[in-house]
Amino acid sequence: MALFPFCKTSAGPVRVTRIQLVLYCFLLSLIIYFLHGRKAAVSVKPPHPIFHALGMDKGKKMADMMILKAAGQQVPLETPWGTALVWGDSRNSALQRAKFAEQGIRTGLLAVTVGTYAKFIKRFLSSAETYFLPGQMVTYYILTDNPRSLDPPIELGPDRQLKVVPVAELPGWDRLAHRRMTLIADAIRNPIRNEVEYIFCADIDQEFVAPIGHEILGDLVATLHPELYGMPRNAFPYEVEKASSAYVEEDEGDYYYTSEFYGGLVSEMHKLARTCSLLILQDQANRIRARGLEESYLNRYLINHRPTCVLSPEYSWWDSALAADVPVHRLVSLGRHCESLDKQEREQHKC
């Protein structure tokens, strides 16, 4: 009892009052909670490479982020500014699909494919044929430095087209990340803007694994980052360098969006790609490198121009300790998943 001198009475014997008993129980609860927290921290899986790049790979911080994520996980159907937050199997999505189904809309799906990423082309296209706007009019635009990588071409269904847009070789991921917005803006200006009404940009190292329908259509469409969905605002890896064109103030931003999948009306997408391209070029001229490369500029743009449609992490998911627990995986990133695998596992998953 030496640890609790306040429990001793003047008469000598120890008598525990009701208040003191409550205090003991509270202290014991704190000790158990602390020990349980340390055990949970030890069991956390290694962080995804994105967090290494952002300096967020310390075990305690990862454990804290996972606790916050579990506490904040929700399934809202609307954003704070009143636009739809899309879950594919919701009633709202069913109504959206019915609204557009008979309108004869042609949608474009664009992917930039350079260097070794050519190995993902056929898997991407084959899965899109099955799950991306099934039964609807779709034109695939593949921007590539190696058109021969599409030989032999895959067989497409009715009302589906494939158009190859040659681009200059861009070795290295960093160089592609700095040039992709320019390539997209140029492709939309010619020939895309005269051929489709909506255009969606997707990383080529992905696979469609469940149906994606007209519920995704909107003037400006963004997708929630699966590892940052449910996280508090201060966990978002926005650009913090004030000199950067991608800089985000502490009181700005509602969500953190992934660059794996986004789209909208052709006119809106041209504005987005052109603006981001100019911001990237401006920072390059000043020798400034945004922490999230093109994703930083995308998020900066989407803060200034809030999306009219926000897709849940169902539409961009990969296996990760921090990935959102969603009911359906519709578009899965093979590239980000493969980064966490060893050589043998990569061969098994055909990375």
N, C-alpha and C positions, 0 to 999 in steps of 0.2 A: 504493500500500500504506500510505499515511500514515494512512488510516482504521483500519488494523488493526496498530498498533505491536507487538502481542503476537506477530505472525508473524515478526518479524526475529530473527535469531540473532546471537550475539556475533561470529561469523566474518564477518558482512556479507551474504552472499548470502541470498536468501529461500528457505526450505524449508517446504513445506506438509505438516504431519503429517496423519494420517488423521482425528484428532479435529477439527483445524482445518477440514479439508475438509467434514466433517459440519456444522460450525457455519456455514460459508459457504452450504451448501445450505439449511439451516434458515432463515437470514436472507433468502435469495432467495425462499423459499417464502412467508415473511411478507409481503414486499413485493408479490408477485404476488397474494396473497390480499387485501391491503388495496386494491390497485388494482381488482381484480375487484369487491369489495364496494362501492366508490364508484360503479362503472359500474352495478351493479344498483340502487343507490339512486336514480340519475338516471332509470332506466327505469320506476320504480314509477308506476302510474296514480294519478290524484287519488283521495283517500279518499272513501268514501261519506259522505253528509251526516250520518249518525249520529255519525261520529267528529269532524266539525266541532263538533257540539253538545256533545260531551264533551271538547273541547279536545285531541283526539288527531290533529291534522291536520298535524303537522310531518313533513317528508319522511323524516328519519332514523328517527323513531319508527315510521313506517309501514313503512319498509324492514326494520327490526329485527323488527317484528311478523310480516311476511311470511316472513322467514327462520325465525322460531320456529314459525310455522304449518306450513311445509313439513317441518320436522324432526319435528314432533309428530303429523303426520297419521296416524291409525290407523283401523281399522274394528272397534272392539270390539263384542261382542254382549251385554255386561252392564255395568251401572254398578258403581262401587266398593261400593255397598251391596247388590248381588246381584239387582237387578231387571232386567228386559229392556231392552235398548237396541235399538230396532226399525229394521231395514232391510227394506224391503218385499219384496225377492226372496230373503230368507234362508229357510232351512228352518224356523226357529222361527216366522216369520211365516206360512208355509204351514200349519203345524200349528194356529196360532191361528185362522186363517180357517176351517179345517175344523171346529174346536171350536165356533165360534159360528154357522156357516152355517145350521144347521137349527133354531136356537133361537127364531126368530121375534122377534128383538129390534127394537124401534123406537128409532131414534136421532134426536136433534135436532141441527140445525146452525143456530147463531144468529149474526147479524151486525147490528151497529148501523150505520144508514145515515142520515146527516143532511147537510143542505146540498148542496154540489157532489158529494159522494160517491155521490149517487143515480145518476150516470152509469155506475157500475160494476155496478149490481144485476143487470141481465139477463145480462151476460157471466159474472158470478159464478155465478148460478143455472143458466145453460145448461151451463157446464162441470161444475158439481156433478152435474147430471142424468146426465152421461156418466161421470164418474169417481169421485164420492163414494159409497161403498158401493153400487156398481151392483147392481141387482136386489133390494135390501133395502128395508125399511120406513124411510123418512126423512121427518121433518117439518122444513121450513125455517121459522125464525122471523126475520122481518125487522123490527127495531125502527127505525122511521123517523118523521121529522117531515113527510114528504110521501108519503102512501100512493098518491097519483095517479102517482108515478114508476114504479109497477109496471104501469101500464096501457099497452098491453094485456098481460094476464098471459101468461107463457110456458106452453107445454103441458108438463104433468108426466106422468111414467110411472106405471105401476100401483104402488100402495102408497106414493105420494109425495104430500105435502101442503104447502101454503104457507099460513102464517098471518102476517098483518100486525099488529104491535103498535104503535099510535101512541105517539109520545113528543113531548115539548115541543121546540121548535126550540133547537138548541145551536150557534150560529155560532162558528166558530173551532176549530182543532184542539185547542188547549190546554184549552178549556172542555169539549170532548167527552172528552178524556183524563182529566179530573178527575171526570167524571160517569158514565163508561161502566160502572164496576164496580157502581155503585148501580143503574143501569138493568138490568144483567144479573141482579143479585140479586133485584130486584123481579119481573122477568119469570120467573125460575125459580120463585119462590114462587107466582106465579099468572100464567099457567096451566100453565107447562112441567112442573112436578113431578108433575102428575097424568096427563101425556100420553106421556112418553117415559122410558126407563130411563137413557140416556146423553145428554149434551149437550156439543157442541163449539162453542167460540166462535172465530170467524174474522174477520179484517179483511175488509171488503167489497171492497177494491181488490186482490183476488187472483184467480187463475185456476187451476183444477184442470187439470193437463195430463197426468196419468198416473193409473192406478187406485189408489185408497185403499180398503182393505178392513177386515175385522174385526181385522186385526193391531193396529189403533190402540186397541182397546178396553181399558180398565183402570179401576181405581177413581179414580185421579188421574193425568192424562196431561199431560206437558209436552213441548215441542219445543225442541231445541237451536238456538241462534241461529247462522245459517249463517256469519256473519263472525267469530264468536268460538269456533267449534268448532275444537278443536286448539290453542287459545291457552293459555298458562300462566295460572294463577289470578290473578296480579297484573295481568293485562291486562283483566280483566272490569270493566265500568263499573258496579260496585255503588255504592249510595249511600254517600258518605263523610262526610256531615254528621251528626255524632253526635246532634244534636237531632232529626233526622228519624226518623219511625217506620219508615222503610225502611232505616235504617242497618245496614250489614253489617260485622262485625268482620273484621280481616285474616286470621284463621285459619278463617273460615266460608266455606262454599260449595264445591260440586263442579263445577257447570256454570253457564253463563249462558243463560237461557231467553228465547226470543222471545215477545212478546205477540201475534204474528200468528195463532197456532193453538194451542189448548190445550183440555182437556176432561176428561171422566170421568163417573162416576155423578152423577146429578142432585143427590143429597144432598151429595156431596163438593164439587161445583161451587158449590152455594149457600153452603157454609161459606167457600170460597175468596173468592167475590165479595163476600160480606157483610163478611168480615174486612178485605179490601183496601179496601173502601169506607169502613169506619170509620177505618182508618189514614190514608187520604187526607183525610177530613174533619177528623181531628185535626190533621194538619199544616197544612191550610188555615186552621184557626182560629188556628194559631200563626204564620201567614204563612211557612210553609216550603214550598219547591218542590223535590221530588226531581228529580235530574238526568235520570232516564229516565222521568219521569212515571209512568204506571200500570205500566210494565214494571219499574220499581224495586220497587214494592210486590208485584208478582207474584213476583219473584225472592226477596224477603224471605220471603214466605209459603212458597215451595217449599223454602227452606232449613230452615224449621221443620217442614214437612210434606213429606218427600221423596216425589216421584212414585213410583207403583207401575209406571209405564210411561213410558219416555223415548223420544220419536221422534227419529230422526236428521234431519239437515238436508235430507234428501229431502223432508220434509213442510213445509219453509219455506225457500224459496230465492229469490234474486234475483241478477241480473248485477252483480257487484262484484269489484274487485281482490282483496278478501279473502274472497269467498264460498268455502265449502267445495267441494272437488272431489268430488262424489258421483256414483254410477253412474246415478241416475235423478232427474229433477226431477218431483215429484208435485204440489206446490202452489207457485206462483210469485207473488211480490208484484209487482204491476204498479206500485203507488204508489211503492215504494222504488226500483224500477228506473227509473221515469219521472223521479224527482228528479235523476238523473244525466244526463239527455238534454237537448239543446237543443230549441228550439221546433219545428223541422222534424222532428226525430226523434220527438218526442212525438206529432205528428200522424200519422206513419207507424205508430206503435205504438198509436194510438187511446187515448192517455193521457187 
